[in-house]
Amino acid sequence: MRLISSCFLILVTAVSTFAQPKNTRVPKPATPLNRPKLVVGIVVDQMRYDYLYRYYDKFTPNGFRRLMDGGFNARNNHYHYAATYTGPGHAAIYTGSAPALNGIVGNDFYDRTIGRMMYCAEDTTVSTLGNTGSAGKMSPRNMLVTTIGDQLKLATDGRSKVVGIALKDRGAILPAGHAANGAYWFDSKDGNFISSTFYGKELPAWVQAFNARKLPEQFLTQKWEPLLPMNQYTESTSDDEVYEGTLTGEAKPVFPHEFVVQAGSAKYEVLRTSPYGDQITKEFALAALKGEKLGQGSVTDMLCVSFSSPDYIGHTFGTHAIETEDNYIRLDRQLADLFAQLDATVGKGQWLAFMSADHGAADVPGFSQQYRIPAGVKSYGEVNDAVKASLEKAYGPGQWVLAYFNQEVYLNHDLLAEKKIAMVDAYDVVKRALLKQRGVVNVLNLHNLNADALPEAQADLFRNVYFPNRSGDIYVLQQAGWFEGRSKGTTHGTSYAYDTHVPFLLYGWGVKPGQTFRRTHIYDIAPTITALLGILEPSGCIGDPLGEAIK
């Protein structure tokens, strides 16, 4: 019996030994997911792509050129929709979506569900943090999809910190997203950075400490002098052109610029239209970096910074003004300072950055006309009055038009239904009237873009912007280079290349230096960042990662 047991034991041992695979190794413990310590999103408000190269020789090696020369440059990057405005641009960059899905069809738009104009970041259910004014009644609730920051918060069970910063409320709120720790913007009345109760019950101590420094007050007492000798601004026109606007209280658009505060106006508003606006923004970003200890924890954090002053300056002086060139040269220095602080605080190679713009800008018609380039100016009332008159002539008196905004005509659907007038018939009436106007190329039925003879690439821009409850019914496609309502300074908001072609630069952690000239789109930014982070793209994302930019 003992012999049988011994034989059985030997047999079991042999079978067990035989069953073990050769060269078996003990599994190693899983290594932590490799991610950067901090993601920094930078939006330059109203930055055309060509500014990168027009001012390249004036930039330092450590600002714009650090991103261009040491990172990845998507040189043919365009917006994928027609509403090239600040709100939609910031939303699209951080969601990888389009207005047709995220709902941000303009800075302002007519909302048919409530029957009035709506501001893109408006939220009457919240209150201001930082003062007793109403400028804080804002939140991202009108944006209907998630952002990069939202997805980062979800991927880390809320441990990541996400902060948005800008002079403009929409430039801080929409990038930061719904789940952000905070979004902060500048209130021109008292010079404070404020927020809303959407994010918490009070301003963090570091924000209160920053406001106590009273930096805007210091800048208000200074003049805006050119950084370089005037003869070195070779990429700009002369300092006094008839098509340039002026700052408040100035007689001419010439250096030096003094900041005049007029009675009844917000005291610090004038600083927005100066390089000091960018400097204040950068200083606040550095305060957030320190105050929130961004990039110092065990998970990836995100800082969203939008530099708003280029937009104010461009609107006032135009695309070829010395003021515009001077501001970009100065902004380059601010970026270099920000990057140096990121190196020192987060660590070289430990942070990932991307930079883009919310829209471009057109040359001022007066400037274009000097080169015999077709351009012109229409009053705001020309289109609106003609639409109303044509419909009243065709169908009788009535409030046929609810709004004309963003080149879109919002027709009164209830009145059309009451009078049993088909949308296509009303559209035909409006189109016949508007095609007689100067500067009008086409009139599009946003309900049926396939019916209009339009290049496919252009048609897609309008498909991507159409959101039924917030968009108009008819789009007035104006001639390239034409403005509505202004003859001095520049504007934007069209489907033309000068408004759609903007930078897309990637730099730092996980980025393979290089460039591409293939056409990329704004909606590719968010999925590229989320691919680098190894997280799910935002909920409304329609773009693809730039695989050639990823190591």
Stockholm file with secondary structure:
# STOCKHOLM 1.0

chainA/1-551         MRLISSCFLILVTAVSTFAQPKNTRVPKPATPLNRPKLVVGIVVDQMRYDYLYRYYDKFTPNGFRRLMDGGFNARNNHYHYAATYTGPGHAAIYTGSAPALNGIVGNDFYDRTIGRMMYCAEDTTVSTLGNTGSAGKMSPRNMLVTTIGDQLKLATDGRSKVVGIALKDRGAILPAGHAANGAYWFDSKDGNFISSTFYGKELPAWVQAFNARKLPEQFLTQKWEPLLPMNQYTESTSDDEVYEGTLTGEAKPVFPHEFVVQAGSAKYEVLRTSPYGDQITKEFALAALKGEKLGQGSVTDMLCVSFSSPDYIGHTFGTHAIETEDNYIRLDRQLADLFAQLDATVGKGQWLAFMSADHGAADVPGFSQQYRIPAGVKSYGEVNDAVKASLEKAYGPGQWVLAYFNQEVYLNHDLLAEKKIAMVDAYDVVKRALLKQRGVVNVLNLHNLNADALPEAQADLFRNVYFPNRSGDIYVLQQAGWFEGRSKGTTHGTSYAYDTHVPFLLYGWGVKPGQTFRRTHIYDIAPTITALLGILEPSGCIGDPLGEAIK
#=GR chainA/1-551 SS CHHHHHHHHHHHHHHHHHHSCTTCCCCCCCCCCCCCSEEEEEEETTCCTTHHHHSGGGSCTTTHHHHHHHSEEETTEECSSSCCSHHHHHHHHHHSCCHHHHCCCSSEEEETTTTEEEETTBCTTSCEESSSSSTTCBCSTTCCSCCHHHHHHHHTTTCSCEEEEESSHHHHHHHHCSSCSEEEEEETTTTEEEEETTSCSSCCHHHHHHHHTCHHHHHHTSEECCSSCGGGCTTSCCSCCTTCCCCTTCSSSCSSEECCCCTTSCTTGGGGGSHHHHHHHHHHHHHHHHHTTTTCSSSCEEEEEEECHHHHHHHHHCTTCHHHHHHHHHHHHHHHHHHHHHHHHTCTTSEEEEEECSCCCCCCHHHHHHTTCCCEEECHHHHHHHHHHHHHHHHCSSCCEEEEETTEEEECHHHHHHTTCCHHHHHHHHHHHHTTSTTEEEEEETTCGGGSCCCHHHHHHHHTTCCTTTSCSEEEEECTTEEESCSSSCCCCSSSHHHHBCCEEEEETTBCCEEECSCEEGGGHHHHHHHHHTSCCCTTCCCCCCGGGBC
#=GC SS_cons         CHHHHHHHHHHHHHHHHHHSCTTCCCCCCCCCCCCCSEEEEEEETTCCTTHHHHSGGGSCTTTHHHHHHHSEEETTEECSSSCCSHHHHHHHHHHSCCHHHHCCCSSEEEETTTTEEEETTBCTTSCEESSSSSTTCBCSTTCCSCCHHHHHHHHTTTCSCEEEEESSHHHHHHHHCSSCSEEEEEETTTTEEEEETTSCSSCCHHHHHHHHTCHHHHHHTSEECCSSCGGGCTTSCCSCCTTCCCCTTCSSSCSSEECCCCTTSCTTGGGGGSHHHHHHHHHHHHHHHHHTTTTCSSSCEEEEEEECHHHHHHHHHCTTCHHHHHHHHHHHHHHHHHHHHHHHHTCTTSEEEEEECSCCCCCCHHHHHHTTCCCEEECHHHHHHHHHHHHHHHHCSSCCEEEEETTEEEECHHHHHHTTCCHHHHHHHHHHHHTTSTTEEEEEETTCGGGSCCCHHHHHHHHTTCCTTTSCSEEEEECTTEEESCSSSCCCCSSSHHHHBCCEEEEETTBCCEEECSCEEGGGHHHHHHHHHTSCCCTTCCCCCCGGGBC
//
